[in-house]
Amino acid sequence: MNKELFADYIASFNRDDFEGFGKYYAEDVLFELGRKKVLRGRRAILDFYREVKSKVRETLEIRTVVCDADGLAAEIATEFHGLVDWPDFIAGPLKRGESIHILSFILYKIRDGKFVHIRSTRFQ
C-alpha cells in the first residue's frame, strides 16, 4: 500500500465503484466504526456501504496520510449528503438535502496489500 493506491481507494469509494474500492479489503477484514458498529468480512462492508450509498451521498477527502507496508493512518474529512430522510443514520439524523460534515482518524492494518483491520474514530 502507498499513498497513490490509497488515493485510488478513496476515489473509487467517492464514485460508488464497489468493485474498485472493494478490491482493497481482505476477505476476513474487520472494520470498527468507533463504538457504533463492527463489520466482519469484505461482503459485510460492501453490503453496509450499498445501504448507506442508497440513502446518502458520502464524499471523502484525504487530509493526511502516513503509511508503510504494514499499515496506514489517515485523517479524512467526510460529507454525508442526505438523498432521503434517515433519522437513525449512524452519523446522526439526516434529512433529504441536508449534509453532515465530520473529521475522522482511521487506522488500517495491511496484509499482502489489502486492509485486514480498519479502526475509525470521529474527531469532530
Secondary structure, DSSP 8 states (H G I E B T S, - for coil): --HHHHHHHHHHHHTT-HHHHHTTEEEEEEEEETTTEEEESHHHHHHHHHHHHHHEEEEEEEEEEEE-SSEEEEEEEEEEEESS-BTT-TTS-B-TT-EEEEEEEEEEEEETTEEEEEEEEE--
